[in-house]
Amino acid sequence: MLRVGDKAACMACRNLVSTNMGVRFRVPLQKLHPLSRAIHHRYSGNSNPQRPPHRAAARYFTSMSRLPMRPPKPPPGSGGRGHQQQRNFWAIRLAARLLKLRYILLGSAVGGGYTAKKTYEEWKDMLPDFSEYNWVIPDFVWELSNQIDLDKLTKALPEIEEIVKLLPDFDKIGENFSFLKSLLSSETTGDPPLKATDSSAAAKQDASDKQYKKPSDKEKFDQLQEELLRTQLKYQRMLERLEKENKELRKVVLQKDDKGIHQRKVKKSLIDLYSEVLDILSDYDANYNTQDHLPRVVVVGDQSAGKTSVLEMIAQARIFPRGSGEMMTRSPVKVTLSEGPHHVAMFKDSGREFDLTKEEDLAALRHEIELRMRKSVKAGQTVSCETISLSVKGPGIQRMVLVDLPGVISTVTAGMAADTKDTIFSISRAYMQNPNAIILCIQDGSVDAERSIVTDLVSQMDPQGKRTIFVLTKVDLAEKNLASPNRIQQIVEGKLFPMKALGYFAVVTGKGSSGESIDSIKDYEEDFFQNSRLLKDGMLKAHQVTTKNLSLAVSDCFWKMVRESVEQQADVFKASRFNLETEWKNNYPRLRELDRNELFEKAKNEILDEVISLSQVTPQHWEAILQKKMWERVSTHVIENIYLPAAQTMDSGTFNTTVDIKLKQWTDKQLPYKALEVAWETLQEEFARFMAEYKGKDQDDIFDKLKEAVKDESIKRHKWNERAMDSLRVIQHNALEDRSITDKPQWDAAIMFMEETLHSRLKDTDSVIRDMVGPGWTQRWMNWTSRTPDQHVRNETKNELERLLKLHDEHTAYLANDEVTTVRKNLEARSVEVDPVLIKDTWHQLYRRHFLQKALSHCNLCKRGFYYYQRHFVDSELECNDVVLFWRIQRMLVITGNTLRQQLTNTEVRRLEKNVKEVLEDFGEDQEKKTHLITGRRVQLAEDLKKVREIQEKLEAFIEALHKEK
């Protein structure tokens, strides 16, 4: 602590301030505080009357500092002795505290100097020792090192003599400062800047230099090359470490950017925009041949040359299926590489993300790619031209679009289609003939170069090599197997193959094990090239090796090609759009531009409206149609197999027994099935009727083919609910067993139904007889026609049988043999030869007509027989069992129609509507089906317009983003 009144302390305070500032200066007196100046003048012997009294200044100074207050002035007579002793005590305390402060200051200076020396030594150890190669370092380096002036740094430190003046007892501290100053001063004596040794080490180095024998030029060169290689690898590892840290930082930044993905509109990356354009082009019709003029990296090579492995190293994940010597890539795979926070993969047409850091997701991705490849291959084929689109994102991945093509083969093996080789060549040419495509030619370094097929193909597509990058794989195996490593040098220099290329690269993609990870492959590749003679002997340059350098070079080449060609392609599509729009305006001025999908949606809505109309059909309409169709279907069986056999027995009891038995058999075996068939056919006809009605209401005829296909497929898929058959059988059986006609209207309705049926059958029978005997006398004279010989014989037979019926009105339905003989002899007497079979056949039709005529006459009599039926009177003439039969049939038809109508409206119409929706959904997902069913120039023109506009818009957005990135 500082005591006021101590002159030496005041001077020390001024020196202390200047020392702590790190600069050697003295504070002028005029810049001191007024109180400090007062103290200075008081103890320096300068009594200025203008200055304030020293005691008042001392009180003020002590009150502003942390020193204790000065004791008050002693009273007169005390002599001031105690006050002087107290002043001496404060002087001792001040000196002690001042010494302590100097210790702290000097200790900090010494510690800082030692820390600086240690840090300097660590920096020197991190740098290689080039002292043995001073002859290689140019002179300007030495000149530059001489320009470094270390004197300024030395002078910046405080002078040790001034500190010693204040503390004369600290000689050791002064020696430390002298050592630090001498250490820094020694660097200005002309030693190399990268060399850092102490004095003893320098002496040893001088002694070793005297004994050192100057090496030869070749040894110098070898030593320098090894040293440079070690240095390069050392800094390469440092660079990889920094890149890894940078990747983690990028991941964190991208994750932060993704936090607000739901709160703001997602902005697509540049490569994603470009990939979308290529996806649209891959689906675009090849009428204009423009979709192949946008750049992409086409990966081609011989089978098992390592194409897929190179692509996996660029994508930093084992994403492709692999096999031992067999063809695995069966279709082109477009891989869009971009940077993202997570290492994931996703298909274009799927929302699932595969986490490429998890082995189970990698296995699932490989399996999915293999399934898609096999699905794209048609029956009887081995490879497919259908492209599988895949995107891969991850930290540090270079942005580009690559297409992995099937490997080129020289021979078609067993199990392959005969045209596999030609198909692979055509696919490869189709991608490589694009003038803006970058060809990544993969060559297997472990096999003889003369066995390569792909190099000739690439040289044909790109003779000048302006867009080809050559990659030699499996260099580790090549170095072991080849007797002359110079052959590898010839390959990577482009002297062995006739093809030319922009660049040549040599890579190692692992040891051949399918279980290797990407990181282990990278480490193996780095270790191999670090120890390989190919680099040590100068056969390969450092920038020509490793897949990382390859990825950087391919990405740069890709984006350069994109920037040079994308605007030209945008102009091409702009011209195509103008031509298509002009054609539409001239041919379809009043129609909207609806593409195939939009037209399908329009047709879908119309079809669903037509199906809904089925539910609007009235119950009366359904029942009337069902009864009519049901009777048309079963009337022949009822008349021929039930009514006529029973009625021709001419006995009431036998009639009822026969009818009951036959109705029971019919109900158990045929009737329910017939009823369901009728209901199903009725539903189909009504559905077709509604669709035909809508077709006539100014509907677009472009949908006719689609509607017909939907109707047929829906009906084909619809299966009637057969569980209703059992209940329908019971209902029909109960209806047919009921014989009780309760009122006269039902009786009259049954008679009317019977008359209509009999009249219809009689009419049909007359028509058959007319066809048998030929035209009558009037028709022959009016129409100038005549009978055939067979008709003449049948006419004579008919006349003879009619005379027999007149004689026996109650004749049975069958002719006896003697009656047949009599008829035949009578005809032979008139010179008509007739066969007995013809007689019986003619008799059947004549008797049928005769019976129906009698039944109609009996039906007229039964119109007044309800009274007798109700009271169970037995009268042979008015016994109307046939009327009861027809009433039972009629009632069965009504009940069956009502039951089927309920099933139709409650169940089947809805099921049919569901089937129609399913068919429409299936057709909507089947692009080939839509293309086949919705056709025409109008549709194709709208499709082209939509695609061209979409491509142009995507290209313009991509170009705008590309300019912003520039």
PyMOL commands that set and color helices and strands:
alter all, ss='L'
color gray80, all
select helices_A, chain A and resi 7-20+29-31+34-43+54-64+81-126+131-133+139-146+151-155+160-166+171-189+199-211+217-258+270-283+307-315+359-376+420-432+449-451+454-461+475-481+486-492+518-531+533-536+542-544+547-587+596-614+619-647+652-669+671-695+701-717+723-737+744-773+777-783+789-807+817-829+836-862+866-870+881-925+927-933+937-965
alter helices_A, ss='H'
color red, helices_A
select strands_A, chain A and resi 297-301+333-339+344-347+354-355+388-394+400-404+438-444+468-473+503-506
alter strands_A, ss='S'
color yellow, strands_A
deselect
rebuild
show_as cartoon
